Amino acid sequence: MFDVVVVGGGPAGLNAALVSGRQRRRVLLVDSGAPRNSPAQETHMLLSRDGLSPTALREAGQADLRAYPTVETRFAEVVDASALTSDHASGFELTLADGGRERARKVILATGQTDVLADVPGLAERFGRSVFHCPFCHGYEAREQPIAVLGSGFPSVMLALYVADRFSDDVVLCGNGEAPPDEHRERLEKAGVGVREERVTEVRGELGALELRLEGGAPLLRGAVFHRTRTRQHSDLAERLGCELLPDGCVRVNEFQQTSVRGVYAAGDMARLEALPDAMTFVVTGAADGARAAIWADQELFREDAGLAAPVAN
């Protein structure tokens, strides 16, 4: 039985495995090889690694883990997980896609979320390269270019106002067939943000030279597009384990990255504190979550082995 199984090989999972390995815990990292940020060309806001590609960052993290003999990495998918109910063993059993089964005393979920883009031809192919979801991650690269923001709800209106304030004096909100509420339209007009309500039928071109085809209207030429996507859990393991989900689908965790199921931790953009309005989607915060989950999982293991009462409740 492993001390810890970490599911997910992004920044949160890699850092969780690294911290656990440094405590000489027997760790299995299971990586399905489908990270959320794989379309992006660069990673930003990570000290000393600003501009590094997500692929290079993952490869560097995997190389770090090879220095720790108690850490095993397996490139596979975990398809099921459940608590052990035997009188002779406690912990969890995880089933891999190839039918293999592994047991662990603690589980750290770092499976991430998946972006659900608007159904616009050409949008998905450009996501992470010229169509961006986050002004913190990519706003600087789009600075001083004409920008389109796709969407009409409050998050899209806020995004349009934000990029207009920080990065461009030429921003257009594309409602894709919907109009923003009147009170939002007034704020957009006051900030100099244009509004196009026509449905977007196609996106063409590349960063710096994008063309948005609009139904019944003239095309819109932009340097970059920002699109606040909907998201869903990349894996249903948290639900299978009985972890509580928040209304937006994120796994509820406490300050120690513990889920509602004792022994199960969650890290990265798949989980958040209930007090926060959104999950944090940054590489640096995902890595921090992974470290926090690993530290407290280690402390929980140590207390159990030492026969000490746990001061932290789920």
C-alpha positions in Angstrom: 0.0 0.0 0.0 1.2 3.5 -0.9 1.3 6.2 1.7 -0.1 8.6 -0.8 -1.5 8.3 -4.3 -1.5 11.6 -6.2 -3.9 11.7 -9.2 -3.0 14.3 -11.8 0.4 15.4 -13.2 0.0 19.1 -13.5 1.7 21.7 -11.2 -0.5 20.8 -8.2 0.1 17.0 -8.5 3.8 17.3 -9.3 4.4 19.5 -6.3 2.4 17.3 -4.1 4.4 14.3 -5.1 7.7 16.2 -4.7 6.8 17.3 -1.1 5.7 13.8 -0.2 8.8 12.2 -1.7 11.0 14.6 0.3 9.4 13.2 3.5 10.3 9.7 2.3 6.7 8.7 1.8 5.9 6.0 -0.6 4.1 7.9 -3.4 2.5 7.0 -6.6 1.8 9.8 -9.1 -0.7 8.9 -11.8 -0.7 11.2 -14.8 -3.3 10.9 -17.6 -1.3 13.2 -19.8 -4.1 15.6 -20.5 -3.3 18.9 -18.6 -5.7 21.8 -18.9 -3.0 24.3 -19.9 -1.5 22.1 -22.7 -2.8 24.5 -25.5 -0.9 27.4 -24.1 2.5 28.2 -25.4 3.9 30.0 -22.3 3.5 29.9 -18.5 3.4 33.2 -16.7 3.6 34.6 -13.1 5.9 31.8 -12.0 9.1 33.2 -10.5 12.2 32.3 -12.4 10.2 30.4 -15.0 8.2 33.2 -16.6 7.6 32.4 -20.3 8.5 28.7 -20.0 6.2 26.4 -22.0 3.7 24.2 -19.9 5.3 21.1 -21.5 8.8 22.1 -20.5 7.6 22.9 -17.0 5.9 19.5 -16.6 9.1 17.7 -18.0 11.2 19.6 -15.5 8.8 18.6 -12.7 8.9 15.0 -13.7 12.7 15.1 -13.8 12.7 16.5 -10.2 10.7 13.5 -9.0 13.2 11.0 -10.4 15.6 12.1 -7.7 13.4 10.6 -5.0 13.4 6.8 -4.9 10.2 6.5 -3.0 8.2 8.3 -5.7 6.8 6.3 -8.7 5.2 8.0 -11.7 2.8 6.1 -13.9 1.3 7.5 -17.0 -2.2 6.2 -16.9 -5.8 7.1 -16.0 -7.6 6.4 -12.8 -11.2 5.5 -13.6 -12.6 4.6 -10.2 -11.8 5.1 -6.5 -13.4 4.0 -3.3 -12.8 3.7 0.4 -11.6 0.4 1.7 -14.2 -1.3 4.0 -12.1 -4.3 5.2 -11.6 -4.7 8.9 -7.9 -5.4 8.1 -7.2 -2.3 6.1 -8.1 1.4 5.9 -7.5 3.8 3.1 -8.6 3.8 -0.5 -8.5 1.6 -3.6 -8.0 3.1 -7.0 -8.8 1.4 -10.3 -6.7 2.2 -13.4 -8.0 2.2 -17.0 -6.0 -1.0 -17.7 -7.8 -2.8 -14.8 -4.9 -2.5 -12.4 -5.7 -1.6 -8.8 -3.6 0.3 -6.3 -4.2 1.1 -2.6 -3.2 4.2 -0.6 -3.6 5.5 2.9 -4.3 9.0 1.6 -5.3 10.4 -1.8 -4.5 13.8 -3.2 -6.7 14.7 -6.2 -5.2 17.1 -8.7 -7.2 16.2 -11.8 -8.1 19.8 -12.7 -10.9 21.2 -14.8 -11.7 21.2 -18.5 -12.6 24.3 -20.4 -16.0 24.2 -22.3 -15.7 26.8 -25.1 -18.5 28.5 -26.9 -19.5 26.7 -30.1 -17.8 28.9 -32.5 -15.8 27.4 -35.4 -12.1 28.3 -35.1 -12.3 29.2 -31.4 -11.0 25.9 -29.9 -8.0 25.7 -32.4 -6.8 29.1 -31.2 -7.4 28.6 -27.5 -4.3 29.3 -25.5 -2.5 30.9 -28.5 -4.6 33.8 -29.6 -7.8 33.2 -27.7 -7.2 33.5 -24.0 -9.2 33.0 -20.8 -7.2 35.0 -18.3 -5.9 38.6 -18.4 -3.4 37.8 -15.6 -1.9 35.0 -17.6 -2.0 36.5 -21.1 -3.1 40.2 -20.9 0.4 41.5 -21.1 1.1 39.6 -24.4 -2.1 41.2 -25.9 -1.3 44.7 -24.7 -2.0 47.7 -26.9 -3.8 45.5 -29.5 -7.4 45.7 -30.4 -9.2 43.1 -28.2 -12.5 41.2 -28.4 -14.2 39.7 -25.4 -16.6 36.9 -26.2 -19.7 36.6 -24.1 -22.5 38.8 -22.6 -22.9 37.8 -18.9 -21.4 39.5 -15.9 -18.1 37.7 -16.0 -17.6 38.7 -19.6 -18.6 42.3 -18.9 -16.2 42.5 -16.0 -13.4 40.9 -18.2 -14.1 43.5 -21.0 -13.9 46.4 -18.5 -10.7 44.9 -17.0 -8.8 44.5 -20.2 -9.9 48.0 -21.3 -8.6 49.5 -18.1 -5.2 47.6 -18.2 -4.2 46.6 -21.6 -6.0 48.2 -24.5 -8.0 51.3 -25.5 -9.8 49.4 -28.2 -12.0 46.7 -26.7 -15.3 45.3 -28.1 -17.6 42.9 -26.2 -19.1 40.4 -28.7 -22.3 39.1 -27.2 -22.5 36.2 -29.7 -26.2 36.6 -30.2 -27.0 38.1 -26.8 -27.1 41.6 -25.5 -25.7 42.7 -22.1 -28.2 44.1 -19.6 -28.8 47.8 -19.9 -27.0 48.6 -16.6 -23.9 46.7 -17.9 -24.1 48.4 -21.3 -24.0 51.8 -19.6 -20.8 50.9 -17.8 -19.3 49.5 -21.0 -20.1 52.7 -22.9 -18.7 54.9 -20.1 -15.4 52.9 -20.3 -15.2 53.2 -24.1 -16.0 49.5 -24.7 -17.9 48.8 -27.9 -20.7 46.1 -28.1 -21.5 43.8 -31.0 -24.5 41.6 -30.4 -24.4 39.5 -33.6 -23.7 35.8 -33.4 -20.0 35.0 -34.1 -19.9 32.5 -36.9 -16.2 31.9 -37.2 -12.8 33.0 -35.9 -9.9 33.2 -38.4 -6.2 34.2 -38.3 -3.6 34.3 -35.6 -2.4 36.5 -32.7 -2.2 40.0 -33.9 -4.4 39.4 -36.9 -7.6 37.8 -36.0 -10.9 38.1 -37.9 -14.2 37.5 -36.2 -17.0 36.7 -38.7 -20.3 38.1 -37.4 -23.8 37.0 -38.7 -25.3 39.8 -40.7 -22.6 42.3 -39.9 -19.2 43.4 -40.9 -16.2 41.3 -39.8 -14.3 42.5 -36.7 -10.6 42.6 -36.9 -8.8 42.0 -33.6 -5.3 41.3 -32.2 -6.6 38.9 -29.5 -9.7 37.4 -28.1 -10.5 36.8 -24.4 -13.2 34.2 -23.6 -14.3 33.3 -20.1 -15.1 29.7 -20.6 -17.4 27.4 -18.7 -15.6 24.6 -16.9 -16.3 21.1 -15.7 -14.3 18.6 -13.6 -11.8 16.7 -15.7 -12.5 13.6 -13.7 -15.4 12.3 -11.6 -13.2 10.7 -9.0 -14.1 13.3 -6.3 -17.8 12.6 -6.8 -17.2 8.8 -6.8 -15.4 9.2 -3.4 -18.3 11.2 -2.0 -16.6 14.6 -1.8 -18.8 17.6 -1.4 -19.1 19.8 -4.5 -19.9 23.5 -4.5 -22.6 24.8 -6.8 -20.1 25.7 -9.5 -18.8 22.1 -9.6 -15.6 22.7 -7.7 -14.6 20.4 -4.9 -15.0 22.1 -1.5 -11.8 22.1 0.5 -10.8 23.7 3.8 -7.6 25.7 4.6 -5.7 22.4 4.7 -6.8 21.3 1.2 -8.9 18.6 2.9 -12.2 17.6 1.2 -15.3 16.5 3.1 -14.0 12.9 3.0 -11.3 12.2 5.6 -8.1 11.1 4.0 -8.9 12.7 0.6 -7.3 16.0 -0.3 -7.8 18.1 -3.5 -5.5 20.7 -5.0 -5.3 23.1 -8.0 -8.1 24.5 -10.0 -10.5 21.6 -9.3 -11.1 22.8 -5.8 -11.6 25.9 -3.8 -12.5 27.3 -0.4 -16.2 28.0 -0.1 -15.4 31.7 0.7 -13.7 32.3 -2.7 -15.9 33.2 -5.7 -13.9 31.2 -8.2 -11.2 28.5 -8.4 -7.7 29.9 -8.9 -6.4 28.9 -12.3 -2.7 29.9 -12.0 0.3 27.5 -12.1 1.8 29.1 -9.0 -1.3 28.7 -6.9 -1.8 25.2 -8.1 1.7 24.3 -7.1 1.1 25.9 -3.7 -2.1 23.9 -3.2 -0.2 20.7 -4.0 2.5 21.5 -1.4 -0.2 22.4 1.2 -2.1 19.2 0.5 1.0 17.0 0.8 2.2 18.7 4.0 -1.1 18.1 5.8 -1.5 14.6 4.4 1.9 13.8 5.7 1.0 15.3 9.1 -2.2 13.3 9.2 -0.2 10.1 8.5 2.3 10.9 11.1 -0.3 11.5 13.8 -2.0 8.3 13.0 1.2 6.3 13.2 2.2 8.0 16.5 -1.3 7.5 18.0 -1.8 11.3 18.4 -5.2 12.9 18.3 -5.8 14.9 15.1 -6.3 18.6 15.9 -7.7 19.3 12.4 -11.1 18.2 11.4 -12.5 17.9 7.9 
